[in-house]
């Protein structure tokens, strides 16, 4: 990912709702939907998942309650 949006949400909402809200902001800002979202591994106890068209992956580099959204390199 070359460009992304870092989103923070420490509310008690479910993961899918948080990802969808962040994705909405990404679309507003960049004019196209993201296809990947990185989160802290604690937010994905069962491993990577899919939220709509967005692949949600874990990364130790992401702080808890943060979401890094963008377009996967090589996907386009």
C-alpha atoms as a printed R data frame, in Angstrom:
   type eleno elety resid chain resno       x       y      z
1  ATOM     1    CA   UNK     A     1   0.000   0.000  0.000
2  ATOM     2    CA   UNK     A     2   1.448   3.347 -1.037
3  ATOM     3    CA   UNK     A     3  -1.274   5.620  0.344
4  ATOM     4    CA   UNK     A     4  -3.683   4.848  3.144
5  ATOM     5    CA   UNK     A     5  -5.989   6.241  5.752
6  ATOM     6    CA   UNK     A     6  -5.309   5.680  9.436
7  ATOM     7    CA   UNK     A     7  -8.536   5.520 11.449
8  ATOM     8    CA   UNK     A     8  -8.990   5.237 15.216
9  ATOM     9    CA   UNK     A     9 -12.068   3.734 16.849
10 ATOM    10    CA   UNK     A    10 -11.939   2.466 20.428
11 ATOM    11    CA   UNK     A    11 -15.710   2.227 20.799
12 ATOM    12    CA   UNK     A    12 -17.451  -1.008 21.660
13 ATOM    13    CA   UNK     A    13 -18.879  -1.404 18.142
14 ATOM    14    CA   UNK     A    14 -18.302  -4.663 16.286
15 ATOM    15    CA   UNK     A    15 -15.282  -4.896 13.979
16 ATOM    16    CA   UNK     A    16 -17.301  -4.945 10.748
17 ATOM    17    CA   UNK     A    17 -19.080  -1.714 11.652
18 ATOM    18    CA   UNK     A    18 -15.773   0.010 12.472
19 ATOM    19    CA   UNK     A    19 -14.215  -1.142  9.187
20 ATOM    20    CA   UNK     A    20 -17.254   0.017  7.204
21 ATOM    21    CA   UNK     A    21 -17.199   3.468  8.829
22 ATOM    22    CA   UNK     A    22 -13.486   3.840  8.108
23 ATOM    23    CA   UNK     A    23 -14.030   2.649  4.525
24 ATOM    24    CA   UNK     A    24 -16.742   5.261  4.033
25 ATOM    25    CA   UNK     A    25 -14.302   8.002  5.079
26 ATOM    26    CA   UNK     A    26 -11.620   6.532  2.788
27 ATOM    27    CA   UNK     A    27 -14.037   6.695 -0.182
28 ATOM    28    CA   UNK     A    28 -14.919  10.318  0.664
29 ATOM    29    CA   UNK     A    29 -11.271  11.283  0.786
30 ATOM    30    CA   UNK     A    30  -9.799   9.281 -2.110
31 ATOM    31    CA   UNK     A    31 -12.793   8.759 -4.396
32 ATOM    32    CA   UNK     A    32 -12.607   4.964 -4.504
33 ATOM    33    CA   UNK     A    33 -13.189   2.171 -2.010
34 ATOM    34    CA   UNK     A    34 -10.316   0.500 -0.151
35 ATOM    35    CA   UNK     A    35  -9.688  -3.220 -0.624
36 ATOM    36    CA   UNK     A    36  -7.512  -3.935  2.422
37 ATOM    37    CA   UNK     A    37  -7.533  -2.965  6.092
38 ATOM    38    CA   UNK     A    38  -4.771  -3.735  8.591
39 ATOM    39    CA   UNK     A    39  -5.555  -3.991 12.300
40 ATOM    40    CA   UNK     A    40  -3.752  -5.084 15.459
41 ATOM    41    CA   UNK     A    41  -3.737  -8.914 15.867
42 ATOM    42    CA   UNK     A    42  -5.782  -8.651 19.083
43 ATOM    43    CA   UNK     A    43  -8.700  -7.435 16.960
44 ATOM    44    CA   UNK     A    44  -8.568 -10.607 14.826
45 ATOM    45    CA   UNK     A    45  -8.362 -13.526 17.275
46 ATOM    46    CA   UNK     A    46  -9.611 -15.927 14.569
47 ATOM    47    CA   UNK     A    47  -7.234 -14.658 11.883
48 ATOM    48    CA   UNK     A    48  -7.797 -12.629  8.731
49 ATOM    49    CA   UNK     A    49 -11.362 -12.047  7.597
50 ATOM    50    CA   UNK     A    50 -13.448 -10.357  4.938
51 ATOM    51    CA   UNK     A    51 -15.779  -7.396  5.549
52 ATOM    52    CA   UNK     A    52 -17.717  -6.851  2.345
53 ATOM    53    CA   UNK     A    53 -15.082  -6.299 -0.357
54 ATOM    54    CA   UNK     A    54 -12.375  -5.421  2.179
55 ATOM    55    CA   UNK     A    55  -9.801  -7.999  3.272
56 ATOM    56    CA   UNK     A    56  -9.020  -7.408  6.969
57 ATOM    57    CA   UNK     A    57  -5.510  -8.503  7.949
58 ATOM    58    CA   UNK     A    58  -3.522  -8.326 11.154
59 ATOM    59    CA   UNK     A    59  -0.208  -6.554 11.582
60 ATOM    60    CA   UNK     A    60   1.934  -6.063 14.685
61 ATOM    61    CA   UNK     A    61   2.769  -2.596 13.325
62 ATOM    62    CA   UNK     A    62  -0.782  -1.343 13.880
63 ATOM    63    CA   UNK     A    63  -1.699  -0.042 17.332
64 ATOM    64    CA   UNK     A    64  -4.796  -1.452 19.038
65 ATOM    65    CA   UNK     A    65  -8.048   0.239 17.950
66 ATOM    66    CA   UNK     A    66  -6.432   1.620 14.774
67 ATOM    67    CA   UNK     A    67  -7.350   0.752 11.191
68 ATOM    68    CA   UNK     A    68  -5.053   1.323  8.218
69 ATOM    69    CA   UNK     A    69  -7.044   1.202  4.983
70 ATOM    70    CA   UNK     A    70  -5.971   1.441  1.374
71 ATOM    71    CA   UNK     A    71  -5.420  -0.412 -1.867
72 ATOM    72    CA   UNK     A    72  -3.268  -3.533 -1.883
73 ATOM    73    CA   UNK     A    73  -0.134  -3.126 -4.007
74 ATOM    74    CA   UNK     A    74  -0.415  -4.971 -7.291
75 ATOM    75    CA   UNK     A    75  -4.175  -5.358 -6.966
76 ATOM    76    CA   UNK     A    76  -4.850  -2.975 -9.847
